[in-house]
Amino acid sequence: MIFPAIDLQEGRSVRLFQGDFSKKTLINKDPVEQAEKINQSGIHQLHLVDLDGAKTGKPQNLATIKKIRNHFEGLIELGGGVRKFQQLEHYFELGLDRVIIGSAALKDPDFVKKALKRYGKEKIVIGVDGTDGKVAINGWLEQSETSMKDLIAEMQKAGAHHFVVTDVARDGTMKGANTELLVNLKNFFPACNIVASGGIRNIDDVKNLMRNGIDDIIVGKALYEGGLTLNQIAEVEKNAG
């Protein structure tokens, strides 16, 4: 599946450059309208990020997320600052299909293991963000010394299946995905679903990742800078199906 991304900040849709909150671009003042357009193009999966939540560790865009859920038909996954069971419960009560846990996978692995046991591998997704193969946390504001492979290995043992892997150095740069990293991780963890995120420029990048065994891909900036269209995504989805 190809997931168009909507990053939320203060109820609006924005894009950041390499996760830098000071380098943002307003995409749409009405992210609900944006989600509806994605639906209307024939796409029925959506990737949401609560940027404020990622920074503070608490959900900050609940009203907007609820409106998007009420107006979007299909699978919605969301990440950003999820660190407590109460947050998970609330998001699932809103009708979200998957919740992505990032920083907590490194800082509070017991919480994630319990979440996987309670909700299962189709509802709990692990976000693995970083640079040079090392994991970044807290909205990418802190760099750890833990390798992506070590984190994925531990979470796989706990029952995780879906891993959204973002190369922070590529995110929002339009320089292309880090295919080498993604394919390396896919080969190392063949039983896992490695989801590509960050740097994708156009439909050729999408097709190249799919040829290399990366089936799920998140696209953001390319959609809003004209390198990729919703119709192109819908066509690839149709052919893949």
N, C-alpha and C positions, 0 to 999 in steps of 0.2 A: 504493500500500500504506500501511496505517496500522500504525506500529510502536509497540507498548507499550515503554516504557523501564524498564530496571532499572539503577539507579546503585549501584555497589558500593563499599563502604568497609569495610575490615577484615573481609571475608567476609560482610557483611550488606548488605541493600538499604536505602538511605536516599534522602531527597530534600533538596536544598539550596534555599535561597532566594537567587535572583540569584547563584548560584555561590559563596555565602559559606559556607566550611567551618565557621564557628562557628554557623551557623543551619541546623541539619539536623534532620530528622525521621526516626525509624526507621520503615520501612515493613514490613520482614519480616526476622526473624532467619535465615530459610531461603530465600534467593533461588532455590534449585533448585525448591522447592515452588511458589514464585511463578511461575516459568517454566512449570511443569507445568500450573498452572491456566490460564495464557494459552493453552497448547496445547489443553487440554480444551475451551475455549470455541470452538474452531474457527479460531483465529488461528495462522498459521504464519510469522510474521516477528517478530523481536525485536531491540531496540536495547540494547546493553550499554555502560556507561561504567565504566571503572576510574578512580574519582575519586582514589584514592591514586596511581595511575600518572600521572594528569594533573598532579599536584602535584610528584611526584618525578622524572618522566621515565623511570621504569622500571616494568615490570609488577609489580603488587603483589597481585593477586587471582587468580593463575593456577589454583590448585586449585579455586576456586569456579567460574571460567569453564569449566574442563574438565568439571566435574560438570554444569553447565547444558547444555553442548554434548551431553553424553551422554544427557541426559534430554529435550531439546527437539527436536521434529521440525520442520524448516523452516529458513528463512534466518536466520542470526544475523550482525549487524554489531556491531563493537566499536570504541570509541575511548578515548583516554586515555593520553597519554604515549608514543605510538609515534614513535620518533625514530631507530631503527636497523633495518637489514635483518634482523638476528638476531631482533628482536621480530616482524617481519612473518612470517618463516619459521616461527617457533614457533607463532604464532596460526593460520597456515594449516595447519600440521601437526596442530593440535588439531581442525581441521575447521571453523573459522569461514569464512563465505562472503565477508565484506567487512571490511576494516579501515579505520578513519577516521583520517586524519592531519590534525592541526590546527596546533599551534604550529610544527611543522617545515616546513609549507608556506611559512611566512613566514621562519623563521630558517635553514632549510637547504633551499632549493628544489631544489638539485641532487639531493639524496637522494630527494625526492618524484618528480622527473622520471625518475630511474632506476627507482624503484619502479613507476611507471606503465608504463614500457617493459617491465619484467620481468613484471609481473603483469596488466597491462591495466586498462581503465577500469571493468570490472565488479567488480573485487576491491579497488581502491584508491579510497576516497571522501575528498573533501577537506572538513574541518570549518572553517567560516567563522563564528567567534563574535565578538561585539563589541557596541558601543553607538554610536549616532549615526552608523552607517555605517562606523565604524572597527574594525579587527580587534583583539581581545584574545587574549593568549597565556598559556601556562603555567598552565593551569587557571583562566584568567580573572583571574589575579592581576596581570597587567601589561597596560596599554593601549598599543597602538602608534599610529602616525600613518598607517599604511597603510589605504587605503580597501578595503572589501569588493570593490568593482568591480575595482580594480586587481589584487587577489589572484586573484579568479576568472578574470579575463582571462588572467593569466600561466599559471594552472594549466590553463585550457582549451587554450591553445596547446600545453601539454605533453601533452595527450591526456586530461585528466580530463573526466568526464561528470557524476558525481554530486557535489552540493555540499550538505552539511547546514548550513543557515544558522540560527544561534541569536542572537536579540536578548537579550543578557544582562540587560538592564533588565526584560524580560518574564518571564524564566525563573523558574518557581516562584511567580509572583505571582498567577496565575489572573485576569489582566486582559485576556486575549485575545491572539491572535497579532498580530504587527506585519505585517498584511496588506499595507499600503502598501509596506513595504520588500521583502517577498517577491515581490509582483507586479511591482514595479519591476525587481528583479533578473531575474525570469523574462522580462520583456519585453525587457530589455537583452541577455540571453543565451538566446534562444529554443531553441537547440540543446542547452542544458544541462538537467539534472534538478535543479531547486531544491527541496530537501527542507526542509519547515517544522519548526522546533523552538522551543519556548519560549512559554509564556503561554496555551496552548490550554485552554479551560474546559469545553467541552461538545461534544455532537455537532453543534450548530449551527455552532460555530466550524470543525469539521472539514469540514462540507458547504460552508460558505462558501469555504474555501480551495480545495476541489476545483472549485467553480463558477468560481473565478478562475484555474484552470489549474495549481494546485499539487496534483500527484497523490500525492506521498509526504509523509507527515506523522508526526512523532514525538510521542507523548503520554505524559505522566508523572504529574504531580501530580493532574490531573483524575480519573484512575482511582482514586486513593486517597482523594479527598475527596468522591466520590460524584457529581461533575458529569458523569461519563462512565463507561459500563460496558463490559466486555468483550463482552457480547452486542450492544450497539449497534455496536461496531466490527466484529464479525463480520457483522452484518446489512449494514452499508455495504459491506464487502468483497465480500459475496455479490452484492449488487446491481450493484456496479461491474464484477464479473467477468462 
